[in-house]
Amino acid sequence: MANTSHPEYNPLILKLDSIFPLTDDERQALANLPMQVVVIKEGQDIVRAGDQPSRSCLLLSGFACVYKITGAGKRQIVGFSIPGDMPDLQSLHLDVLDNSVSTLTQCRVGFVTHETLRDLCNRYPRITSAFWRETLIDAAIFREWVTNVGQREAYSRIAHVFCELIVRLRAVGLVEDHRCDLPITQAEFADAIGVSNVHVNRVLQEMRANGLIETQGTQVTIPDWETLKKVGDFDPIYLHLKKEQAAA
């Protein structure tokens, strides 16, 4: 399992390389990408709906979420962000953000100016294609989440989210033997799958009793990956991973 604090660990390169195989020159250009790195404590917005940012954020470590707030003040999480993700990359082309991004844990975040990203894309057209593919995959994930919340039972919904996170975390080197750090609270699961906190607690207890998951603190182990996939109605095709080991 990769050490996210190691100076040679670059989740952006791992993420893009898992969906769009990069050349050595492209990896070096990404490794040299100038950014302002800051540590943001948990529960803080990185960007908010309505912002007009001049830079995009890269999650270097920690977990975050993309969310929207209803008129009644309720939060709907529409995606979880992991190391290697640039959850507001669309701000490179859209002037105003229509969603917010918040940290779920303490996060190291690298801010890259849009000017720097445009220069990178001009010099390396294939990286432009990689970013374009990344945004298309984000759209595919959102479609899958709509299906998950709208058509599956809560038990299957949570199993599906576990499967997705395991596959995505594996692609950036953060899973070992179907075991990973997954510091997502019951309340955050509830906001992601559209049920109550109490219902999430009940479902997680049932999943443990059925041997689908094992938890110790924030560590999650999947004893029977194939059964979890079946329960979650999970097919990783929508993640469009190029490397077989990332989707294993």
Disulfide bonds with the S-S distance in Angstrom:
none
